[in-house]
Amino acid sequence: MSKVIVFASFYPKITKNKEVKDIILSMVKPTREEEGNEIYNFYEEKKDDGKNISFHLFEVYKDSAALDFHRNTSHYKNYRSKIVDLLDKPIEVKVLRSVDSI
């Protein structure tokens, strides 16, 4: 079984930066406690104007079953139900599987 990497990007409405950040921050502890999660890192990207902010998650799961487990947790479902209306555009999610890595 190969590890599954997820890279997710969030683009909040300008007035919703703090709310989006807080919702994603609430995911960090419970996700890191999941047995199949290996990495769950949260990043912020500020644009030159200082107002446009994007957030990014870099996640690593031991296998696809671990990612499926994550997506069925109550904290995941809760975050998804809250965050969608706060974004300028849909969450960009890339699910990657290792082809040649150590």
C-alpha positions in Angstrom: 0.0 0.0 0.0 1.3 3.4 -0.8 0.9 6.6 1.2 -1.7 9.1 0.1 -0.8 12.8 0.0 -3.5 15.5 0.0 -2.8 19.1 -0.9 -5.8 21.4 -0.3 -6.1 25.1 -0.9 -8.7 27.5 0.5 -9.4 31.0 -0.8 -11.6 32.9 1.7 -13.8 35.8 1.0 -11.9 38.9 2.1 -14.1 39.4 5.2 -13.9 35.7 6.2 -10.2 35.2 6.6 -10.3 34.7 10.4 -13.3 32.4 10.3 -11.7 30.2 7.7 -8.5 30.1 9.6 -10.2 29.2 12.8 -12.2 26.4 11.2 -9.1 24.8 9.7 -7.2 25.2 12.9 -10.0 23.3 14.7 -9.1 20.3 12.4 -5.4 20.1 13.3 -5.5 18.3 16.6 -8.2 15.7 15.9 -6.8 14.9 12.5 -3.2 14.5 13.9 -4.7 12.1 16.4 -6.1 9.8 13.7 -4.2 6.5 13.6 -3.7 6.7 9.8 -2.6 10.3 9.7 1.2 10.9 9.4 1.3 14.7 8.6 -1.3 17.4 8.8 0.4 20.8 8.3 -1.5 24.1 7.9 0.0 27.0 6.0 -1.0 30.6 5.3 -0.1 32.6 2.1 -0.4 36.4 2.1 -0.6 38.2 -1.1 1.3 41.5 -1.7 -1.7 43.6 -0.8 -1.9 41.9 2.7 -5.7 41.4 2.3 -5.9 38.4 0.0 -5.0 35.4 2.1 -5.1 31.8 1.1 -4.7 28.8 3.3 -3.2 25.4 2.4 -3.1 22.0 4.0 -0.5 19.4 3.3 -1.6 16.0 4.5 -0.1 12.5 4.5 -2.0 9.3 5.2 -0.6 5.9 5.5 -3.0 4.6 2.8 -6.3 5.2 1.1 -8.2 3.6 3.9 -6.8 6.1 6.3 -7.9 9.0 4.1 -11.4 7.4 3.8 -11.5 7.1 7.6 -10.6 10.8 7.9 -13.3 11.9 5.5 -15.9 10.0 7.5 -15.0 11.6 10.9 -17.4 14.0 12.6 -14.7 16.7 12.7 -14.2 16.5 8.9 -18.0 16.5 8.2 -18.4 19.5 10.6 -15.6 21.5 9.0 -16.9 20.9 5.5 -20.4 22.0 6.4 -19.1 25.3 7.9 -16.4 26.4 5.5 -18.0 26.2 2.0 -20.0 29.4 2.3 -17.0 31.4 3.6 -14.9 30.8 0.4 -14.5 32.8 -2.8 -14.3 29.6 -4.8 -14.4 25.8 -4.2 -11.7 24.1 -2.2 -8.9 23.0 -4.5 -8.0 19.4 -3.5 -5.3 17.3 -5.1 -5.0 13.7 -4.0 -1.6 12.3 -4.9 -0.2 8.8 -4.8 3.5 8.2 -4.7 5.0 7.0 -7.9 8.7 7.1 -7.0 9.6 8.4 -3.5 11.6 7.2 -0.6 
